[in-house]
């Protein structure tokens, strides 16, 4: 089996997630060829074939051009699987390549089983096993689901030149908002999820954070609702954290949130739903009403 | 200007899910359904564009599914969409993203939409494919995962959400397709007068057989709960006792409690 792996590059740097693609292919026991729109000064450390286009001329985000260059590499290599990360780059580009080749696409793969793929659904609560009906297929793999290979070696580079017209113009990046709190350095984080119910209840969670001597974190819906500032957001689009203690209050455990906190040393989850996906990563799941349990815990800790 | 918003009706994600008889999707019974959250942002953005341009754009909302999806369509009409298309399909859950995109493309092809908005993914299946595939089938420029959108004189400036808080600014010309991320705007609640007004708006019903010509490219073999990971302790019961147990566990298992 042969895989064409679509590496990632942003703001002039090769992204480490590229090595996860190699780890995934390794798990399948597949031969791998890499494709990257990047730079010859930021080559992936890996012994294998690399199709490289120059990001300085093609643009780091230019889906029309990137698609055509991937199709070029596909024509040269005839891979069985074309594999992307399930990321803002991968989920944007993969369906374009799949549609152009009229191939099956399976999104956000977390495991493989005998020609079929395991994916999450229903907000991470359930799983589906999906089988491509086409001989070849396009995949996106969930970030963090497959162990990356250790960098080492240097690739054999084939340069690709951009061709075709691009209709989407990339006009630059807007940096992340300045961080008021650096959650990455916190030893204890107590996070509020949608389960807190309303903004007025956030101080109850903040009081527990204070009683534990930790920082307040939040899940995405809480930030989107304006209950907590964005710089407290934990998850793929916020901060990735690994404190000694993570307390998830009313957080169901969407994949994007889990990806940002599952490496915490000890996870205490409080949720009224004992089936919530947060239970998969929690060391202790307390099934209780937040508004009863959290104030009682805060009081207990203050004694 | 013609605008199309594609919406999906999904179950309340707080629900417990049980496999259906075929074991390939969830059983509908005992589930409450609502508009996919991502699509609410798409509807809101379309209605805001309409307001910005002095009511000029005609906004069509489209949904595929059994009769119950009319509830989601009615909400979109009450939020401010002008008219609706209900593609009637009692077996929509057996279609793969490629077929869903093909059905919408078959409808949209002759309609001359200047802008198509979709959610970036559905909350239940979450493939994040339908919007982009639809753009490919209609040969439209497309940008995904929008947390910012502005329109002027046939040009779109969009802000894409990337990882770690970074955003990417992109520009393109209409006709185009965009997929909407949570937080793009604040979706409005339909007011009672607008709910009443929506009752008079047209909902055109189209049988899916008129639009579907593609075979599925993927098959769902099974739908099942995740294999439970061992090790985690589940505690339930009296709050006072729970607090004592949790403090005991934190002292025993972590180095953070003095």
Interface residues (C-beta under 8 A of the other chain):
Chain A: X10 X11 X61 X63 X64 X86 X87 X88 X89 X91 X92 X94 X95 X96 X98 X99 X100 X102 X103 X104 X105 X106 X107 X108 X116 X120 X121 X122 X123 X125 X126 X127 X128 X129 X130 X131 X132 X133 X134 X167 X168 X169 X170 X171 X172 X173 X174 X175 X176 X177 X187 X188 X212 X213 X214 X220 X221 X223 X224 X230 X236 X237 X238 X239 X240 X244 X245 X252 X265 X266 X268 X273 X274 X275 X277 X279 X280 X281 X282 X283 X284 X285 X286 X287 X288 X292 X293 X296 X297 X299 X300 X301
Chain B: X11 X13 X14 X16 X17 X24 X26 X96 X97 X98 X101 X120 X121 X123 X124 X125 X126 X127 X128 X129 X132 X133 X135 X136 X137 X141 X142 X143 X144 X145 X157 X159 X160 X161 X162 X163 X164 X165 X166 X167 X168 X169 X170 X171 X172 X173 X176 X182 X183 X215 X216 X217 X218 X219 X220 X221 X222 X223 X224 X225 X226 X228 X229 X231 X232 X233 X234 X235 X236 X239 X240 X242 X243 X244 X246 X247 X249 X250 X253 X254 X255 X256 X257
